[in-house]
Amino acid sequence: MESVDVVVIGAGFAGLIAARELSTAGLSVVVLEARDRVGGRTWTDHRFGHDLELGGTWVHWVQPHTWAEMTRYGRDIERSPSAEEAFWLGADGVSRTGSIAEFMALIDDGQQGIIDDAREAIPRGVDPTTGRIAQLDSLTVQDRIDSLDLTPEARAANESVWVGHVNAPLDQVGLSSALRWVAATGGHWQLMHEASATYRVVGGMSAFTAAIAADVRGEIRFGASVAAVESDADGASVELVDGSRIRARRIVSTLPANAISTIDFRPPLPDAWQRLSAERVASQGTKAWIRARGHVTRFFAYASQHDPLSVLKAEYYGADADGDYTLLVGFGPDHTRLDLDDVAAVQAAVDVLRPGIEVTGATGHDWMTDPLSQNTWMTHRPGQLTRDLIELQRPHGAVHFATTDNANLWGGFVDGAIESGLRESRRIRADLA
Ligand SMILES: Cc1cc2nc3c(=O)[nH]c(=O)nc-3n(C[C@H](O)[C@H](O)[C@H](O)COP(=O)(O)OP(=O)(O)OC[C@H]3O[C@@H](n4cnc5c(N)ncnc54)[C@H](O)[C@@H]3O)c2cc1C
């Protein structure tokens, strides 16, 4: 049977970083990736004449693990277009339009109120289960908004901003997600907004992950879908769907919590993993790329959490034989509510957000029905963070877990994936030294 020091399952950011660190330390490493590409939930694909990010996109220098890799690989950033106009739904469900400054003034008190206690709840962003968070973790983002004394207009606008961040209905998302992201940005909600949706990577995420993959001194095997992992006193055997087996002293699983039960772990996974994968995390939304006729003035638009798309903005401009076009990017809280192949349905969703746009096409990738991810960017349900995080980080015999889902600082983001890959590779190197 083939035998190596470490098998890494998955070639997303977490797996690539772990494999690079372990292999450059002299350990023999094989990465088993079920897809035909690296990158996992980041994927730059050429559609509508542009390199579009179908998954993770925006990065920021306040994300320390991401930024270290950006520097190491000489990646640059470019700003997504700044909006000139804002659109939002009023409390009566009717579209409003105004300047960016008017919209910001409308949400300012509410945004601050939602995260006002972030520094007290999570005094150190790198330690997200310590502080008053334990007492607050049963609350949802919706509970927090409901507790604020906001006008109906301000409440509607604040809800729409947060549903864009958390990619799920607000009554299903733990307040912890809001508090930990703002704790990671020094308590400033404006900086958190900037960090999560402003700067994209020049050349795309796929070129970024390809550069990391080139530094892995070991094989990255594609189409290699893992079916089972059986641990014993000396390590573990990994069984692939095609029946082949590999023996390793250590295993790194990078599967997201929602997808981890697709592998048969023997002995069974620790309770925290079983619980979380049965409950599933909160995030469940969609990301859509929409082609609109003509040159649409740069805008952002918010609808409500009950609409198929709750956020929309202009991202790219171009021209082809049919004339000028604008590419819009949109996000909705429930992936089942919008079929991107149905242009009429996409048009109806866009009409709610930004009247006067003619939709000519839409595309995207449904990460929720993708069996290898079953999640977008992870947000927790109430209670999950403080109940499970520490246990999710513990190795289980020969099996280590590196995923953005068990990161401390930017859990759910690329930064968290990198953090987790570094953490587990360090532990394994120490173990096998
Ligand atoms: C639509 C969307 C938008 C996002 N926006 C942002 C953003 O703007 N900024 C940001 O920082 N983050 C964003 N994220 C989140 C970010 O992309 C993820 O947090 C990060 O990429 C996760 O990396 P990971 O390595 O932990 O997991 P993954 O990337 O999911 O990697 C896991 C890997 O395991 C593989 N795998 C699964 N099962 C098996 C199996 N049985 N056998 C072999 N291989 C298997 C998968 O194919 C995958 O390659 C976004 C995500 C989505 C989906």
The ligand as an SDF file (V2000), in Angstrom:
LIG
                    3D

 53 58  0  0  0  0  0  0  0  0999 V2000
  -19.9270   32.5990   -2.5210 C   0  0  0  0  0  0  0  0  0  0  0  0
  -18.8130   32.7370   -1.5310 C   0  0  0  0  0  0  0  0  0  0  0  0
  -18.3030   33.9950   -1.2600 C   0  0  0  0  0  0  0  0  0  0  0  0
  -17.2480   34.1520   -0.3480 C   0  0  0  0  0  0  0  0  0  0  0  0
  -16.7000   35.3890   -0.1600 N   0  0  0  0  0  0  0  0  0  0  0  0
  -15.5700   35.5100    0.5760 C   0  0  0  0  0  0  0  0  0  0  0  0
  -14.8310   36.7260    0.5860 C   0  0  0  0  0  0  0  0  0  0  0  0
  -15.1750   37.6840   -0.1350 O   0  0  0  0  0  0  0  0  0  0  0  0
  -13.6980   36.7890    1.3520 N   0  0  0  0  0  0  0  0  0  0  0  0
  -13.2610   35.7200    2.0940 C   0  0  0  0  0  0  0  0  0  0  0  0
  -12.2240   35.8240    2.7760 O   0  0  0  0  0  0  0  0  0  0  0  0
  -13.9460   34.5420    2.0920 N   0  0  0  0  0  0  0  0  0  0  0  0
  -15.0610   34.4120    1.3290 C   0  0  0  0  0  0  0  0  0  0  0  0
  -15.7010   33.2060    1.2390 N   0  0  0  0  0  0  0  0  0  0  0  0
  -15.2550   32.1090    2.1090 C   0  0  0  0  0  0  0  0  0  0  0  0
  -13.9660   31.4380    1.6380 C   0  0  0  0  0  0  0  0  0  0  0  0
  -14.0470   31.1720    0.2670 O   0  0  0  0  0  0  0  0  0  0  0  0
  -13.7890   30.1520    2.4380 C   0  0  0  0  0  0  0  0  0  0  0  0
  -13.8190   30.4430    3.8230 O   0  0  0  0  0  0  0  0  0  0  0  0
  -12.4520   29.4600    2.1830 C   0  0  0  0  0  0  0  0  0  0  0  0
  -12.1570   29.3980    0.8120 O   0  0  0  0  0  0  0  0  0  0  0  0
  -12.5360   28.0580    2.7870 C   0  0  0  0  0  0  0  0  0  0  0  0
  -11.3070   27.3660    2.6230 O   0  0  0  0  0  0  0  0  0  0  0  0
  -11.1340   25.9090    3.2540 P   0  0  0  0  0  0  0  0  0  0  0  0
   -9.8380   25.3880    2.7500 O   0  0  0  0  0  0  0  0  0  0  0  0
  -11.3770   25.9490    4.7200 O   0  0  0  0  0  0  0  0  0  0  0  0
  -12.3590   25.0620    2.6460 O   0  0  0  0  0  0  0  0  0  0  0  0
  -12.6860   24.6590    1.1290 P   0  0  0  0  0  0  0  0  0  0  0  0
  -12.2410   25.7480    0.2210 O   0  0  0  0  0  0  0  0  0  0  0  0
  -14.1090   24.2760    1.0890 O   0  0  0  0  0  0  0  0  0  0  0  0
  -11.7470   23.3920    0.8610 O   0  0  0  0  0  0  0  0  0  0  0  0
  -12.1400   22.0760    1.1510 C   0  0  0  0  0  0  0  0  0  0  0  0
  -11.6620   21.2000   -0.0070 C   0  0  0  0  0  0  0  0  0  0  0  0
  -11.9560   19.8350    0.2850 O   0  0  0  0  0  0  0  0  0  0  0  0
  -12.3800   19.1900   -0.9160 C   0  0  0  0  0  0  0  0  0  0  0  0
  -13.1410   18.0090   -0.5510 N   0  0  0  0  0  0  0  0  0  0  0  0
  -14.3570   17.9530    0.0250 C   0  0  0  0  0  0  0  0  0  0  0  0
  -14.7280   16.6750    0.2280 N   0  0  0  0  0  0  0  0  0  0  0  0
  -13.7160   15.9000   -0.2200 C   0  0  0  0  0  0  0  0  0  0  0  0
  -13.4960   14.4890   -0.2680 C   0  0  0  0  0  0  0  0  0  0  0  0
  -14.3870   13.6090    0.2220 N   0  0  0  0  0  0  0  0  0  0  0  0
  -12.3450   14.0320   -0.8050 N   0  0  0  0  0  0  0  0  0  0  0  0
  -11.3910   14.8950   -1.2990 C   0  0  0  0  0  0  0  0  0  0  0  0
  -11.5630   16.2340   -1.2730 N   0  0  0  0  0  0  0  0  0  0  0  0
  -12.7010   16.7340   -0.7380 C   0  0  0  0  0  0  0  0  0  0  0  0
  -13.1980   20.2640   -1.6040 C   0  0  0  0  0  0  0  0  0  0  0  0
  -13.3480   19.9910   -2.9870 O   0  0  0  0  0  0  0  0  0  0  0  0
  -12.3670   21.5200   -1.3250 C   0  0  0  0  0  0  0  0  0  0  0  0
  -11.4210   21.7490   -2.3470 O   0  0  0  0  0  0  0  0  0  0  0  0
  -16.7310   33.0130    0.3250 C   0  0  0  0  0  0  0  0  0  0  0  0
  -17.2450   31.7590    0.0350 C   0  0  0  0  0  0  0  0  0  0  0  0
  -18.2660   31.6090   -0.8860 C   0  0  0  0  0  0  0  0  0  0  0  0
  -18.7560   30.2310   -1.2230 C   0  0  0  0  0  0  0  0  0  0  0  0
  1  2  1  0
  2  3  1  0
  2 52  2  0
  3  4  2  0
  4  5  1  0
  4 50  1  0
  5  6  2  0
  6  7  1  0
  6 13  1  0
  7  8  2  0
  7  9  1  0
  9 10  1  0
 10 11  2  0
 10 12  1  0
 12 13  2  0
 13 14  1  0
 14 15  1  0
 14 50  1  0
 15 16  1  0
 16 17  1  0
 16 18  1  0
 18 19  1  0
 18 20  1  0
 20 21  1  0
 20 22  1  0
 22 23  1  0
 23 24  1  0
 24 25  2  0
 24 26  1  0
 24 27  1  0
 27 28  1  0
 28 29  2  0
 28 30  1  0
 28 31  1  0
 31 32  1  0
 32 33  1  0
 33 34  1  0
 33 48  1  0
 34 35  1  0
 35 36  1  0
 35 46  1  0
 36 37  1  0
 36 45  1  0
 37 38  2  0
 38 39  1  0
 39 40  1  0
 39 45  2  0
 40 41  1  0
 40 42  2  0
 42 43  1  0
 43 44  2  0
 44 45  1  0
 46 47  1  0
 46 48  1  0
 48 49  1  0
 50 51  2  0
 51 52  1  0
 52 53  1  0
M  END
$$$$
